[in-house]
Amino acid sequence: MTVREKILGISVAVCAIITAGVTAQDPAQKPSRQDRINAMREQIQATFLKLDSDSNGVVSHDEMMQTSAKRFSEFDADNNGFIALDELPKLMPISDQQRARFERLARFRADKPEGVEKNERIRQNRQPTRLKFVARLDRDNDEQLSLDEFAAPAVNRFKRHDVDGNGEVTLEEIETSIKKRFRKQRKARRNRG
């Protein structure tokens, strides 16, 4: 084997190693199902710990409502017990979960020719505005939100996760209800086609 062949062989091996390293670290690479499950589990646990104000391993309905009331008061600038449209920012903040979902979709579409433009249109359409926010939650159509209306999505999630109906939610109950919901969604997708 000549020196030239050895150098060529080493160059090919180095290129293969570098390419393998770049491919393994590619951020656009889709995470495995188990990685997504673990990330979701960590996010659920972090949210649960924030809600569990007395650190007893259980989130009560009162703890959930206290958190909702705290968030409500952040928007209720005049402290009159209602959130009016002008008290809200023009573009409402989005949750970390919504942001992560959008970023995953953006990475997926980035390789396509129309992907960047489409990502921007989707971002603008999905960015919650104060008008969309109030329209979605305002049940009595008075164009302002009461605490009950503001907390309704959280109350509905709490009821869904309270598997045994005792007014308290544990991490195990949350995992059970989420698994049940995913099974139901998977079954619905299979039945569609």
Salt bridges, closest charged atoms under 4 A:
ASP96 OD1 - ARG99 NH1 3.27
GLU120 OE2 - ARG123 NH2 2.62
GLU175 OE2 - ARG41 NE 3.27
